[in-house]
Amino acid sequence: MKEKRHNASMLITGAFFTALLLYWGLVYPEHLVQKEQMQLFLLSPTYLKEHLIIQGGLVRYLGEFLTQFFLYKWVAAAIVSGILLSLFTATNRVLRKLFGKPHTLLAVIPAVGYHFLLLDDYYYLAGALALSLTTWAVSEIIGIREPKRRLKTTLLTIPFIYWMLGGTYLVFILSVSLAEWILFFKDDSRKMNKQQIVWAIPTLLIVGGIIPLIARNYVILDTLLQSYLSHSYYKFSFILPSPLIWVFLALPLVILLQWAFQSFYPGKSHPVFRYAVTTVLLITIGFGLYYVPDFKEEKEMKYDNLVCRQQWEQIVELARQEPPVGEQGKLALTLALGQTGRLNSQLFQFNPGLHDFFIAYQVQGMAPLMAQEPYFYLGLTNFSQMLCIETIESTPDAAHPVRAMKRYAENCLINGQYDVAARYLRYLRQTLFYRNWANHAMQYLHNDDKILSHPLWGKLKTYRVKDDFYFQFDQPETMLVALLRSNLKNQMAYEFLISRSLLQMDFDEFLKYLPLASQMNYSELPLTYQEALAYVETLLPEIPENLAHYSISEPVRSRLTAYAQTFRQGGHKEPQLMQKLYGDTYWYYVHFRGNDEN
């Protein structure tokens, strides 16, 4: 019988870990990957010391240490799943030590609760780690059979948990106090006598209330709220979110629930009761899995993370399978088309919009990491640099996102700001995964010729704007023209400029800049430009000499003829038919989408 129960417990444990691993690895990995980009973990004694001198600092340090491995999504999934499994196992052990044969599914409540919290970027991994370690501490305390020794150990453990793990010491006090109360009413050799229980529980509560006040007066400088909780769980340290409160209370509540179940059903519980509890838990978990995750944001983050890794081909393939709908996904696709040389031929295959080239600048909130990417690849390194520093300065927890730090260092190298670049590279040299990159980048300091030989930095250095101009975020054409004045070989700036004129159906601007195509080393006039030029010719009574020398291929002319015939024969009233036949052409955009876009 024992072996059967053990096998069932192992099966539940294995299934729980597998479900977590598959969820974080396949369904929701991009949020974990981005957590790595939003911190800068340094392998230095000073960095460790900075954490150890504040309450809850050790667990935050450990959380950041593990988060640096989130660079790899399956490693991230395994780490998060392992911590949540540890929390589940510890909770199950607490219930087993208190009640003997607990309802195993109740033990998943704290772990599932923190699983839902981690779906939100504002919650740190350190919180799950702290709650797991605290639950293990509760389990060990309950296992001490001699009451006086158990109380002494509890009193010694409280300040240790407070300083190392932060606010979960309150969970520890509540859980141990509740366990002592339950043991007192049970026929258990571990229980305290009446006199001991009367003063033991108040003593624990008083000690728990006094320790943060002492620390605040003599050791730390912080708000009263954070003196009790620490900064280790949530990015906005001046508030305490209610979901975090409920998850922290989950362990005491689970202990209470199990005690209530066994009080009402002192023997073997009725199958209907067990099935009812199981059903309620599963429905609640299913409801949470459906409503809590932000799958729209997850898709956006996938595009963002692919841009960070410069995986341009994967972005285009992903967009073919499921076109992006958010501003970051659309910007990622535009960048990918530009970086793979397809912006001039495949842009209108993806229902483009005028706002797909830049993310609108906002003066409130954190500047998204993605916002600086187009400026960087266009050669506007000053603006990329500005947005990087705004991202660094606007993080809610005053962290230094490693992605922004790395890009800022690149911009400084390109701009010749070598002393500033060296300062940022020295930080990156103290990391685990960016150390080699930083050491390599250090070789480019104070060496313009070496930078010019770099395949990316050298090209961007030649793209830099040489003349001053008045920059407005809502008028990027001025910026693009300034880039072309500085370097006529800046193909991406040219294609951005032409594409925006076509999206606005500004054919005067299109024809004005079309001659610059000869500077781009195209083997032939790009497909989109041919389609636009062929359409412009249909609007003119005769073709001017300055347009006659542009070659429009026979397939383009034949398809335009077929398009016009279908359009006149009723296609103008059947947009779905026209989209099916010609949705990838510029002509379809002009007749069916251009007016909406403008």
Secondary structure in CASP SS format (residue, H / E / C, confidence):
PFRMAT SS
TARGET T0000
AUTHOR 0000-0000-0000
METHOD secondary structure of the structure
MODEL  1
M C 1.00
K H 1.00
E H 1.00
K H 1.00
R H 1.00
H H 1.00
N H 1.00
A H 1.00
S H 1.00
M H 1.00
L H 1.00
I H 1.00
T H 1.00
G H 1.00
A H 1.00
F H 1.00
F H 1.00
T H 1.00
A H 1.00
L H 1.00
L H 1.00
L H 1.00
Y H 1.00
W H 1.00
G H 1.00
L H 1.00
V H 1.00
Y C 1.00
P H 1.00
E H 1.00
H H 1.00
L H 1.00
V H 1.00
Q H 1.00
K H 1.00
E H 1.00
Q H 1.00
M C 1.00
Q C 1.00
L C 1.00
F C 1.00
L C 1.00
L C 1.00
S C 1.00
P H 1.00
T H 1.00
Y H 1.00
L H 1.00
K H 1.00
E H 1.00
H H 1.00
L H 1.00
I C 1.00
I C 1.00
Q C 1.00
G C 1.00
G H 1.00
L H 1.00
V H 1.00
R H 1.00
Y H 1.00
L H 1.00
G H 1.00
E H 1.00
F H 1.00
L H 1.00
T H 1.00
Q H 1.00
F H 1.00
F H 1.00
L H 1.00
Y C 1.00
K H 1.00
W H 1.00
V H 1.00
A H 1.00
A H 1.00
A H 1.00
I H 1.00
V H 1.00
S H 1.00
G H 1.00
I H 1.00
L H 1.00
L H 1.00
S H 1.00
L H 1.00
F H 1.00
T H 1.00
A H 1.00
T H 1.00
N H 1.00
R H 1.00
V H 1.00
L H 1.00
R H 1.00
K H 1.00
L H 1.00
F H 1.00
G C 1.00
K C 1.00
P C 1.00
H C 1.00
T H 1.00
L H 1.00
L H 1.00
A H 1.00
V H 1.00
I H 1.00
P H 1.00
A H 1.00
V H 1.00
G H 1.00
Y H 1.00
H H 1.00
F H 1.00
L H 1.00
L H 1.00
L C 1.00
D C 1.00
D C 1.00
Y C 1.00
Y E 1.00
Y C 1.00
L H 1.00
A H 1.00
G H 1.00
A H 1.00
L H 1.00
A H 1.00
L H 1.00
S H 1.00
L H 1.00
T H 1.00
T H 1.00
W H 1.00
A H 1.00
V H 1.00
S H 1.00
E H 1.00
I H 1.00
I H 1.00
G C 1.00
I C 1.00
R C 1.00
E C 1.00
P H 1.00
K H 1.00
R H 1.00
R H 1.00
L H 1.00
K H 1.00
T H 1.00
T H 1.00
L H 1.00
L H 1.00
T H 1.00
I H 1.00
P H 1.00
F H 1.00
I H 1.00
Y H 1.00
W H 1.00
M H 1.00
L H 1.00
G C 1.00
G C 1.00
T H 1.00
Y H 1.00
L H 1.00
V H 1.00
F H 1.00
I H 1.00
L H 1.00
S H 1.00
V H 1.00
S H 1.00
L H 1.00
A H 1.00
E H 1.00
W H 1.00
I H 1.00
L H 1.00
F H 1.00
F C 1.00
K C 1.00
D C 1.00
D C 1.00
S C 1.00
R C 1.00
K C 1.00
M C 1.00
N C 1.00
K H 1.00
Q H 1.00
Q H 1.00
I H 1.00
V H 1.00
W H 1.00
A H 1.00
I H 1.00
P H 1.00
T H 1.00
L H 1.00
L H 1.00
I H 1.00
V H 1.00
G H 1.00
G H 1.00
I H 1.00
I H 1.00
P H 1.00
L H 1.00
I H 1.00
A H 1.00
R H 1.00
N H 1.00
Y H 1.00
V C 1.00
I C 1.00
L C 1.00
D C 1.00
T C 1.00
L H 1.00
L H 1.00
Q H 1.00
S H 1.00
Y H 1.00
L H 1.00
S C 1.00
H C 1.00
S C 1.00
Y C 1.00
Y E 1.00
K C 1.00
F C 1.00
S C 1.00
F C 1.00
I C 1.00
L C 1.00
P C 1.00
S H 1.00
P H 1.00
L H 1.00
I H 1.00
W H 1.00
V H 1.00
F H 1.00
L C 1.00
A H 1.00
L H 1.00
P H 1.00
L H 1.00
V H 1.00
I H 1.00
L H 1.00
L H 1.00
Q H 1.00
W H 1.00
A H 1.00
F H 1.00
Q H 1.00
S H 1.00
F H 1.00
Y C 1.00
P C 1.00
G C 1.00
K C 1.00
S C 1.00
H C 1.00
P H 1.00
V H 1.00
F H 1.00
R H 1.00
Y H 1.00
A H 1.00
V H 1.00
T H 1.00
T H 1.00
V H 1.00
L H 1.00
L H 1.00
I H 1.00
T H 1.00
I H 1.00
G H 1.00
F H 1.00
G H 1.00
L H 1.00
Y H 1.00
Y H 1.00
V C 1.00
P C 1.00
D C 1.00
F H 1.00
K H 1.00
E H 1.00
E H 1.00
K H 1.00
E H 1.00
M H 1.00
K H 1.00
Y H 1.00
D H 1.00
N H 1.00
L H 1.00
V H 1.00
C H 1.00
R C 1.00
Q C 1.00
Q C 1.00
W H 1.00
E H 1.00
Q H 1.00
I H 1.00
V H 1.00
E H 1.00
L H 1.00
A H 1.00
R H 1.00
Q H 1.00
E C 1.00
P C 1.00
P C 1.00
V C 1.00
G C 1.00
E H 1.00
Q H 1.00
G H 1.00
K H 1.00
L H 1.00
A H 1.00
L H 1.00
T H 1.00
L H 1.00
A H 1.00
L H 1.00
G H 1.00
Q H 1.00
T C 1.00
G C 1.00
R C 1.00
L H 1.00
N H 1.00
S H 1.00
Q H 1.00
L H 1.00
F H 1.00
Q H 1.00
F C 1.00
N C 1.00
P C 1.00
G C 1.00
L H 1.00
H H 1.00
D H 1.00
F C 1.00
F C 1.00
I C 1.00
A C 1.00
Y C 1.00
Q C 1.00
V C 1.00
Q C 1.00
G C 1.00
M C 1.00
A C 1.00
P C 1.00
L H 1.00
M H 1.00
A H 1.00
Q H 1.00
E H 1.00
P H 1.00
Y H 1.00
F H 1.00
Y H 1.00
L H 1.00
G C 1.00
L C 1.00
T H 1.00
N H 1.00
F H 1.00
S H 1.00
Q H 1.00
M H 1.00
L H 1.00
C H 1.00
I H 1.00
E H 1.00
T H 1.00
I H 1.00
E H 1.00
S H 1.00
T C 1.00
P C 1.00
D C 1.00
A C 1.00
A C 1.00
H C 1.00
P C 1.00
V H 1.00
R H 1.00
A H 1.00
M H 1.00
K H 1.00
R H 1.00
Y H 1.00
A H 1.00
E H 1.00
N H 1.00
C H 1.00
L H 1.00
I H 1.00
N H 1.00
G C 1.00
Q C 1.00
Y H 1.00
D H 1.00
V H 1.00
A H 1.00
A H 1.00
R H 1.00
Y H 1.00
L H 1.00
R H 1.00
Y H 1.00
L H 1.00
R C 1.00
Q C 1.00
T C 1.00
L C 1.00
F C 1.00
Y C 1.00
R H 1.00
N H 1.00
W H 1.00
A H 1.00
N H 1.00
H H 1.00
A H 1.00
M H 1.00
Q C 1.00
Y C 1.00
L C 1.00
H C 1.00
N C 1.00
D H 1.00
D H 1.00
K H 1.00
I H 1.00
L H 1.00
S C 1.00
H C 1.00
P C 1.00
L C 1.00
W H 1.00
G H 1.00
K H 1.00
L H 1.00
K H 1.00
T H 1.00
Y H 1.00
R C 1.00
V C 1.00
K C 1.00
D C 1.00
D C 1.00
F C 1.00
Y C 1.00
F C 1.00
Q C 1.00
F C 1.00
D C 1.00
Q C 1.00
P H 1.00
E H 1.00
T H 1.00
M H 1.00
L H 1.00
V H 1.00
A H 1.00
L H 1.00
L H 1.00
R H 1.00
S H 1.00
N C 1.00
L C 1.00
K C 1.00
N C 1.00
Q H 1.00
M H 1.00
A H 1.00
Y H 1.00
E H 1.00
F H 1.00
L H 1.00
I H 1.00
S H 1.00
R H 1.00
S H 1.00
L H 1.00
L H 1.00
Q C 1.00
M C 1.00
D C 1.00
F H 1.00
D H 1.00
E H 1.00
F H 1.00
L H 1.00
K H 1.00
Y H 1.00
L H 1.00
P H 1.00
L H 1.00
A H 1.00
S H 1.00
Q H 1.00
M H 1.00
N C 1.00
Y C 1.00
S C 1.00
E C 1.00
L C 1.00
P C 1.00
L H 1.00
T H 1.00
Y H 1.00
Q H 1.00
E H 1.00
A H 1.00
L H 1.00
A H 1.00
Y H 1.00
V H 1.00
E H 1.00
T H 1.00
L H 1.00
L C 1.00
P C 1.00
E C 1.00
I C 1.00
P C 1.00
E H 1.00
N H 1.00
L H 1.00
A H 1.00
H C 1.00
Y C 1.00
S C 1.00
I C 1.00
S C 1.00
E H 1.00
P H 1.00
V H 1.00
R H 1.00
S H 1.00
R H 1.00
L H 1.00
T H 1.00
A H 1.00
Y H 1.00
A H 1.00
Q H 1.00
T H 1.00
F H 1.00
R H 1.00
Q C 1.00
G C 1.00
G H 1.00
H H 1.00
K H 1.00
E C 1.00
P H 1.00
Q H 1.00
L H 1.00
M H 1.00
Q H 1.00
K H 1.00
L H 1.00
Y H 1.00
G C 1.00
D C 1.00
T C 1.00
Y H 1.00
W H 1.00
Y H 1.00
Y H 1.00
V H 1.00
H H 1.00
F H 1.00
R H 1.00
G H 1.00
N H 1.00
D H 1.00
E H 1.00
N C 1.00
END
